């Protein structure tokens, strides 16, 4: 099973000092995280696209290209690309270029976006939220399959025998669909024969099993081969479970409380946090064995073939993030491998 990390390059203020890292410093930290992730044997690192002051990564392909120059093996993916408000031609060009620079390690996880800032920024109407994604995903896949494209739609100028370059070499650019829990998006991924990345940031992971099953059924009904299923979840790895919880809670509470104010949720409390990190909760947090056990439970309940841990939800001291990455690769990974190796 593949194991990796995701980030949005968060720049929330430190809960202790109130000081935030600069966007430049945070992006340089992200590149260092990717480098360490490869060194400790992780498989994939993903950078999400956002267009707001508390996240520094509005251009994931650029960040991943910097990481590509300092790595040789780890897969480099968006997590996600907000395809609804982007141009599929440019998305393909950006990630094909990344793929060439990285010797075939680029991926796109395309999603509709959980934030809406990019829609007015690039001149799109939120009333077209799903139509934009469906149409642009269709175009992205058409570009991926042929260097000459003839296509027309409602939300973008038509293409007539247009050439899109550069092209990936020796393989198609991997395209996943990122899903937050919407059944329509799950079915779309399956009918198109695409792998799916499922974001689980609340609730009980086992309750997402019907969506995993729905994806597999849609793949089969459309005549497609089985495709990988990934989970992205918040969490942290510490030397002990108590240490991990105490280290992670302050920054997590700052970030989730701010998002909660924007979306009408209540503030994050320690009680709610502790419930989320329980064995059946969504937070993948604890000592290496506890983290491995929760990932294995998701594999059992959902059938996942990739797990991506999102450590930097708030602003943790960078050395703590690096230590969590080290533990994920050197201690959690061997536990997963041992559990999944046939006797």
N, C-alpha and C positions, 0 to 999 in steps of 0.2 A: 504493500500500500504506500502511495506517495504521501509525503509529509512536508508541510511548508508553512509559510507565514504570509500575512497581508498587512498593509498599512495604508492610511490616508495621509501620512506625514503630518500628524496633528501638532498644533502649536498652542494648545490651551495653556493658561498660566499654571505654573507650579503651585499645587495646593498649599505648600508650606511658605513659600516666599512671595507668591503672587507675580513672579516674573516669568515671562514666556520666552522661549528660545526664538531666535529670529528664523524666518523661513529658510534663509540660506543655510544656517547651522543645522536646521532640522533635515533638510534635504541631504546634506553631507552625512548626517547620521544615518539616514536611510541607506545610502550607498554602502556605508560601513556595515550595516546590518546584513545586507545582501551578501557581502563578502564573507562575513562570519558564518552566515547560514550555509553557504557552500562548503566552507572549511569543516563544519561539523557534520556534513553529510545530508543536509536537507535537500529536497527535490525541487522546490518551487518557491518563488517569492512574487507576490502580487502587490501592485500599487493602484489604489483607487483614484478616480477622477472626481474632484469637487471644485467648486468655484465660489469659495467663501473664505473669510479671513482666518477661520480656525483650522483650515487644512491647507497645507502648502503645495499639494500635488495637483495642479490643474492640468498638467501635461504629462501623464504617466509614461508615454513612450520616450520622452526626453530623459526622465529620471532613470528609466530602465536601461537606456542606452549608456548612461554614465556607469551603471552597475555592470553592464556587459563588458565594458573595457577592463574591469577588475575581476572578472570571473571567467570560468571556462566551461562549466557543466550545468549549473542550476537553471531551470526553466524560468523565464521572465514573462509575467502576464499582467495585464490590466485587471483590476478587481474593484469596480468594473469600469469599462468604457461606457459613458452615457451616450449610447448610439442615437437615441431619439433627437438629441440636439446637436449632433455632430454630422459631418459629411462622410458617408461611407467610402468615397473615393480617397479622401485624405486619411481616414482611419486605416484603410488597406495600405496606402503608401507608407504611412508612419511605421506600422508594425511589420510590413515586409522589409523596410529598411532596417529596423531593429533585428529582424530575423537574419538578414545578411550579415550585419555587424557581429552578431552573436553566434554565428555558425549554426543556425537552425534552432534557436532556443526560445523564440517569441511565441506568445499566445495572446488571443483577445478573449476576455470574458465580456460579452456585450449585455448591457442591461438598460432598463428604462429609467433608472435613477431613483434613489430614495429621497433626494433633495431636488428642489425645483429651480434653483438660481440660474441654471444654465439655459432654461427655456427663454425667458425674456432677454437674457444676455445675448443670445444668438438669434433672436427674432422669431421664436416659435410660440404657438398658442398652447397653453396647458389643456385646453379642451381637446386637442389632438394627441394627447399623451400616448395612448396605445397605438393609434393609427400610424403615428410617426415611427414608432419602434418597429412595427410589423413591416412597413414599407422599406425602411432603411436596412433592416436585417436582410430582406429579400435582395436588395441591391448589393450589400456587402458579400453575400454568398454568390451572387452572379459574378461579381468582380473576382472573387477567389477562384472560381471555376474556369474563367476564360480571360485572357488578356485583352480581348476585344469584346465590348459590351454594348448591346442595344437594349435600352430599358426606358420605361416611362412610368411616372407616378404622379401623385397629387402634390407632394410637398417638396419636390426637388426638380430642377430642370432635367428634361429628358437627355439621354445619351444615345447617340446613333453611331454604331461601329467605332466607339471610342476606345482608345488604347490606354491602359492603366499600367504604369511602371513606377518602380521596379517590381519584379516578380520574385517570389521565394524560389529557392533552388532545390529541386529534388523532392519536394513535398508541398502539400497545401498548407496554408497558414491555419493552425488550429483555432477554431472559433467555438467558444462555449456560450451558453445562455445563463446569465446570472438571474436568480429568482429569489424573491423575498418571501414567497408563500402564496402567490397568486396561481390558482389552478390553471387559468387560461394560459399563463406564461409557461407552465410546466408542459401542457399539452402541445403548445407551439414548438417547444424544444424537441419533444419526442417526434412530432409529425415531420419535422425538418431533418431528423436524424442527427441531432446535435447533442453533445454532452452537456450536462447541467451542473451548475454550482449553486448550492442552496445556502442562503444566509440564515443562520439560526442565532438570533440575538435576544431571544426571549422565549418563554414557554418551555415545555418539556420536549427535548429532541425526539423522543419516541413518537410524539404526536405528529411528526412530519412524515412518518412512514407511509401514509396514504398518498402523499405527493410523490415520494420515490416510486411507489407502485404505479401511480398514474403515468409517470414518465416512461417506465418500462413498458406499460401496456400501449402507450401511444407509439413508441418505437416499433413494437411488434406489429401493431395494426397497420402501420404505414410501410411495413416490409423492410425496416432498417435493422441493421445489426445492433446488438447491445452496445451502449455507450457508457463512458465513465460518469460517475456521480461524485461530486465533491461537496464538502460542507465547509463553510467559513463560519467561525464562531469566536467570540471574545474569550480571552483567558490569559493565564500567566502560569509560569512554572517556577517554583521556589525550592529551596532545600527542604522545607517542611511545609505542610499544608497551612499551618497557622501563620508561618512567616509569609507565605505567598498571599494569604488573605489580607494580612495587615499592611503589606507593602502595596498591594494593588488597589485596595478600597479607596484611599483618598483621591487619587487621580481619576479613578473610574467614576466616583461620585460627582466630581466636578463636571466631567464631560457629559455624563448621562443626565445630570440635573439641568444643565444648560439646554441640551436637546429636548428635555422634558418640558421646559418652559416654552419652547417654541411650538411644541406639538400638543400642549395641553395635558401632559402627564404630570404626575406628582414628582417631587424631588426624590432622588435615590437615597434610601436610608440603609443603615447597616443591616437591619432586619431583612429588607428586601434583597440586599446583596447576598447575605448568607443563605437565603432560600435559593437564589439563583445558582450558588455554587454547591448546592446539595447534590448527591449522586444522580438525581433525576432532573436537575436544573440545566439551564443553557450555558452557564459559565464553565469553561474547561480550565479549571484552576486548582492548583494544589501541588503536592510533591510529585516527582516523576511517575510513581506508581499510580497515584490518583488520576493524573492526566491521561496516562496510558489506558487505564481502565475505562474512562469516559469515552475516549476515542474508539476503543474496541466495542463499547456498547453501541455507539453510533454505527459502526460497521455491521454489527449484528442486526440492529433494528432497521437500518436504512439501506444497507448494501453499498456503502461508500467505498470508493477506491482511492480517494484523496481527501486529506484533511488539512485545512489551512487555519492556523491560529492567529488571531488579531490581538497582539499584545498591547500596542500603543493606542488604546482607546482614549486615554488621557495622557498627560505629560509625566511619565515616569522619568527618574534620573536615567540617563542613557546607559550608565554602567549596569543598572538593574535590567534593562531591556536586553543588553548583550549577554548577561548571565542567564536570563531566561532562554534565549536562543541557544546558548551553549548546552544548557540542560536538556532542551528539546531534542537536540541532535545527538548528544553523547549518552543520555540516560533514557529518555522516553523512546527514542527510535529503537534501541536494542530491545527494550521490553516489548514493543509492538512486533518486531521481527521474530522474537522468540515465540510469542503467542500465536503468530500466524504461520509459523513453519510447521508443516505436517510432521507428525511423530514418526 
